[in-house]
Amino acid sequence: MESSSATRRQATRQKLYEAAVTLIAEKGFSATTVDEIAERAGVAKGTVYYNFKSKTELFEELLRHGVGLLTSSLRTAAEETDARGGSRVEALDAMIRAGLVFIDRYPAFTQLYVAELWRTNRAWQSTLLVVRQEAVAVVEGVLREGVAGGELSEEIDIPLTAAALVGMVLVAALDWQAFQPERSIDDVHSALSLLLRGRVSGR
């Protein structure tokens, strides 16, 4: 069991992550100061440096933490489908929904993550690539099982298809939140579900 000080530290880090992500989403990384992060989190400035060596380290850990949560929710969706005897396509469909739920819950983090993914020469670029690969690898694993079990075509390019599915969910969800917020999560999920199941061509 975690000690109370470890639990407290985790709660403080969570507050700092939430403060940092909203401020950086509003103002950008460079314009956000450690003072502002501490103030938004309701902690002393020294607390930020006690938990993280620098603003850059805080941001790097924030990316790692956020993508870790996404990866874990994708894995859980796949495992739950497997446990009830569902197919690999059903597992992918459940993962699409889990991704939408995550993005709906953490919109500021998702915007940041997508923006940072395409920037280069950032201190945290290598961390970002590693955590992105962990999320994509979960999808790759399900695709590989689907091909091995004869449920999916052997012709599919697994790494590219996995990246495309993750990208589809991220971009569609951001579009939903920015331009079509009146739509429900079920609505967005069913549109992406049709794409996944190849039922868009009308055949």
GUVOKE-157335 format. One record per residue (C-alpha): x, y, z; chain. Coordinates in Angstrom, 2 decimals. Example, Ala and Ser with C-alpha at 12.3 -4.5 7.8 and 13.67 -1.06 7.14 Angstrom:
2
+---------+---------+---------+--------+
:    east :   north :      up : cadena :
+---------+---------+---------+--------+
:   12.30 :   -4.50 :    7.80 :      A :
:   13.67 :   -1.06 :    7.14 :      A :
+---------+---------+---------+--------+
***
This chain:
203
+---------+---------+---------+--------+
:    east :   north :      up : cadena :
+---------+---------+---------+--------+
:    0.00 :    0.00 :    0.00 :      A :
:    1.22 :    3.50 :   -0.78 :      A :
:    2.36 :    5.61 :    2.14 :      A :
:    0.35 :    8.73 :    2.88 :      A :
:    3.31 :   10.95 :    1.83 :      A :
:    3.54 :    9.15 :   -1.54 :      A :
:   -0.22 :    9.56 :   -2.00 :      A :
:    0.05 :   13.25 :   -1.09 :      A :
:    2.92 :   13.73 :   -3.54 :      A :
:    0.88 :   12.06 :   -6.29 :      A :
:   -2.07 :   14.36 :   -5.54 :      A :
:    0.22 :   17.42 :   -5.69 :      A :
:    1.69 :   16.26 :   -9.01 :      A :
:   -1.83 :   15.75 :  -10.37 :      A :
:   -2.71 :   19.35 :   -9.40 :      A :
:    0.45 :   20.61 :  -11.08 :      A :
:   -0.30 :   18.61 :  -14.26 :      A :
:   -3.81 :   20.03 :  -14.43 :      A :
:   -2.61 :   23.60 :  -13.85 :      A :
:    0.21 :   23.27 :  -16.40 :      A :
:   -1.92 :   21.70 :  -19.10 :      A :
:   -4.63 :   24.36 :  -18.96 :      A :
:   -2.17 :   27.26 :  -18.81 :      A :
:    0.02 :   25.90 :  -21.63 :      A :
:   -3.07 :   25.21 :  -23.75 :      A :
:   -4.19 :   28.83 :  -23.16 :      A :
:   -0.84 :   30.66 :  -23.50 :      A :
:    1.74 :   28.31 :  -24.97 :      A :
:    4.75 :   26.74 :  -23.27 :      A :
:    7.15 :   29.71 :  -23.47 :      A :
:    4.67 :   32.26 :  -22.13 :      A :
:    3.67 :   30.12 :  -19.15 :      A :
:    5.75 :   30.68 :  -16.00 :      A :
:    6.41 :   28.38 :  -13.05 :      A :
:    4.88 :   31.08 :  -10.81 :      A :
:    1.62 :   30.89 :  -12.77 :      A :
:    1.57 :   27.09 :  -12.65 :      A :
:    2.08 :   27.17 :   -8.86 :      A :
:   -0.61 :   29.82 :   -8.42 :      A :
:   -3.13 :   27.94 :  -10.58 :      A :
:   -2.39 :   24.70 :   -8.69 :      A :
:   -2.72 :   26.48 :   -5.35 :      A :
:    0.78 :   25.51 :   -4.17 :      A :
:    4.01 :   27.38 :   -3.32 :      A :
:    6.52 :   27.89 :   -6.16 :      A :
:    9.04 :   25.76 :   -4.22 :      A :
:    6.61 :   22.84 :   -4.44 :      A :
:    6.93 :   22.86 :   -8.23 :      A :
:   10.72 :   22.58 :   -7.98 :      A :
:   10.46 :   19.97 :   -5.23 :      A :
:    8.48 :   17.75 :   -7.63 :      A :
:   10.14 :   18.68 :  -10.93 :      A :
:   13.62 :   20.06 :  -11.68 :      A :
:   12.28 :   22.55 :  -14.23 :      A :
:    9.27 :   23.62 :  -16.25 :      A :
:   10.57 :   21.46 :  -19.11 :      A :
:   10.72 :   18.38 :  -16.88 :      A :
:    7.19 :   19.10 :  -15.61 :      A :
:    5.93 :   19.28 :  -19.20 :      A :
:    7.78 :   16.12 :  -20.21 :      A :
:    6.30 :   14.23 :  -17.26 :      A :
:    2.87 :   15.68 :  -18.06 :      A :
:    3.09 :   14.24 :  -21.60 :      A :
:    4.26 :   10.89 :  -20.24 :      A :
:    1.48 :   10.84 :  -17.63 :      A :
:   -1.28 :   11.84 :  -20.08 :      A :
:   -0.33 :    9.44 :  -22.86 :      A :
:    0.14 :    6.74 :  -20.19 :      A :
:   -3.50 :    7.23 :  -19.14 :      A :
:   -4.62 :    7.01 :  -22.79 :      A :
:   -2.56 :    3.84 :  -23.39 :      A :
:   -3.98 :    2.24 :  -20.27 :      A :
:   -7.59 :    3.03 :  -21.29 :      A :
:   -6.97 :    1.55 :  -24.78 :      A :
:   -5.47 :   -1.60 :  -23.25 :      A :
:   -8.38 :   -1.97 :  -20.81 :      A :
:  -10.91 :   -1.65 :  -23.67 :      A :
:   -9.13 :   -4.42 :  -25.62 :      A :
:   -8.83 :   -6.69 :  -22.56 :      A :
:  -12.49 :   -6.26 :  -21.60 :      A :
:  -13.59 :   -7.14 :  -25.14 :      A :
:  -11.33 :  -10.20 :  -25.06 :      A :
:  -12.70 :  -11.28 :  -21.66 :      A :
:  -16.25 :  -11.35 :  -22.99 :      A :
:  -15.21 :  -13.27 :  -26.09 :      A :
:  -15.48 :  -10.36 :  -28.52 :      A :
:  -13.74 :  -10.22 :  -31.90 :      A :
:  -10.63 :   -8.16 :  -32.73 :      A :
:  -12.78 :   -5.71 :  -34.72 :      A :
:  -15.00 :   -5.30 :  -31.64 :      A :
:  -11.84 :   -4.69 :  -29.58 :      A :
:  -10.73 :   -1.97 :  -32.04 :      A :
:  -14.21 :   -0.46 :  -31.89 :      A :
:  -14.10 :   -0.44 :  -28.07 :      A :
:  -10.66 :    1.23 :  -28.26 :      A :
:  -12.06 :    3.96 :  -30.53 :      A :
:  -14.73 :    4.65 :  -27.94 :      A :
:  -12.18 :    4.60 :  -25.09 :      A :
:  -10.08 :    7.13 :  -27.03 :      A :
:  -13.10 :    9.42 :  -27.50 :      A :
:  -13.98 :    9.17 :  -23.80 :      A :
:  -10.38 :   10.03 :  -22.86 :      A :
:  -10.30 :   13.05 :  -25.21 :      A :
:  -13.69 :   14.24 :  -23.97 :      A :
:  -12.34 :   14.06 :  -20.43 :      A :
:   -8.95 :   15.67 :  -21.15 :      A :
:   -9.49 :   18.08 :  -24.06 :      A :
:   -6.71 :   20.53 :  -23.11 :      A :
:   -4.19 :   17.69 :  -22.82 :      A :
:   -5.24 :   16.28 :  -26.20 :      A :
:   -4.86 :   19.64 :  -27.95 :      A :
:   -1.38 :   20.03 :  -26.46 :      A :
:   -0.34 :   16.51 :  -27.34 :      A :
:   -1.43 :   16.84 :  -30.97 :      A :
:    0.25 :   20.26 :  -31.30 :      A :
:    3.51 :   19.02 :  -29.78 :      A :
:    3.60 :   15.85 :  -31.87 :      A :
:    4.33 :   17.86 :  -35.03 :      A :
:    6.89 :   20.25 :  -33.53 :      A :
:   10.56 :   19.45 :  -33.81 :      A :
:   13.66 :   20.36 :  -31.80 :      A :
:   11.81 :   20.33 :  -28.50 :      A :
:   13.58 :   19.02 :  -25.39 :      A :
:   10.82 :   16.45 :  -24.88 :      A :
:   10.60 :   15.22 :  -28.51 :      A :
:   12.19 :   11.84 :  -27.76 :      A :
:    9.91 :   11.27 :  -24.75 :      A :
:    6.91 :   12.14 :  -26.89 :      A :
:    7.90 :    9.65 :  -29.59 :      A :
:    8.40 :    6.89 :  -27.01 :      A :
:    5.01 :    7.42 :  -25.32 :      A :
:    3.24 :    7.80 :  -28.70 :      A :
:    4.72 :    4.45 :  -29.75 :      A :
:    3.41 :    2.83 :  -26.54 :      A :
:   -0.15 :    3.94 :  -27.37 :      A :
:    0.13 :    2.88 :  -31.03 :      A :
:    1.68 :   -0.48 :  -30.00 :      A :
:   -1.52 :   -1.43 :  -28.13 :      A :
:   -3.49 :   -0.99 :  -31.37 :      A :
:   -0.79 :   -2.81 :  -33.37 :      A :
:   -1.10 :   -5.79 :  -31.02 :      A :
:   -4.84 :   -6.11 :  -31.62 :      A :
:   -4.39 :   -5.74 :  -35.41 :      A :
:   -1.68 :   -8.43 :  -35.37 :      A :
:   -4.00 :  -10.81 :  -33.47 :      A :
:   -6.78 :  -10.06 :  -35.97 :      A :
:   -4.55 :  -10.91 :  -38.93 :      A :
:   -3.21 :  -14.07 :  -37.21 :      A :
:   -6.77 :  -15.22 :  -36.48 :      A :
:   -7.90 :  -14.64 :  -40.07 :      A :
:  -10.32 :  -11.91 :  -39.02 :      A :
:   -8.39 :   -9.13 :  -40.75 :      A :
:   -6.73 :   -9.10 :  -44.16 :      A :
:   -3.08 :  -10.14 :  -44.35 :      A :
:   -2.57 :   -7.24 :  -46.74 :      A :
:   -2.87 :   -4.55 :  -44.06 :      A :
:    0.22 :   -2.58 :  -43.09 :      A :
:   -0.01 :   -3.00 :  -39.32 :      A :
:    2.17 :   -0.05 :  -38.11 :      A :
:    0.58 :    2.39 :  -40.56 :      A :
:   -2.98 :    1.15 :  -39.90 :      A :
:   -2.46 :    1.45 :  -36.13 :      A :
:   -1.11 :    5.01 :  -36.50 :      A :
:   -4.02 :    5.86 :  -38.83 :      A :
:   -6.62 :    4.60 :  -36.32 :      A :
:   -5.07 :    6.56 :  -33.44 :      A :
:   -4.78 :    9.64 :  -35.69 :      A :
:   -8.38 :    9.28 :  -36.86 :      A :
:   -9.68 :    9.26 :  -33.28 :      A :
:   -7.51 :   12.21 :  -32.19 :      A :
:   -8.33 :   14.46 :  -35.14 :      A :
:  -12.03 :   13.51 :  -35.32 :      A :
:  -12.43 :   14.14 :  -31.59 :      A :
:  -10.73 :   17.53 :  -31.74 :      A :
:  -12.90 :   18.46 :  -34.72 :      A :
:  -15.98 :   17.30 :  -32.78 :      A :
:  -15.09 :   19.45 :  -29.77 :      A :
:  -14.08 :   22.53 :  -31.73 :      A :
:  -16.68 :   22.58 :  -34.50 :      A :
:  -19.49 :   20.13 :  -33.69 :      A :
:  -19.80 :   20.19 :  -29.87 :      A :
:  -23.56 :   19.60 :  -30.05 :      A :
:  -22.95 :   16.01 :  -31.20 :      A :
:  -22.97 :   13.22 :  -28.64 :      A :
:  -20.09 :   10.82 :  -28.05 :      A :
:  -22.33 :    8.00 :  -29.37 :      A :
:  -22.86 :    9.94 :  -32.57 :      A :
:  -19.13 :   10.46 :  -33.15 :      A :
:  -18.34 :    6.88 :  -32.18 :      A :
:  -20.85 :    5.42 :  -34.66 :      A :
:  -19.40 :    7.52 :  -37.51 :      A :
:  -15.88 :    6.24 :  -36.76 :      A :
:  -17.21 :    2.71 :  -36.25 :      A :
:  -18.51 :    2.70 :  -39.85 :      A :
:  -15.07 :    3.72 :  -41.07 :      A :
:  -13.41 :    0.97 :  -39.02 :      A :
:  -15.77 :   -1.67 :  -40.38 :      A :
:  -15.22 :   -0.52 :  -43.98 :      A :
:  -18.87 :    0.34 :  -44.51 :      A :
:  -18.28 :    3.80 :  -45.98 :      A :
:  -17.97 :    2.83 :  -49.65 :      A :
:  -21.66 :    1.90 :  -49.84 :      A :
:  -21.05 :   -1.61 :  -51.10 :      A :
+---------+---------+---------+--------+
***
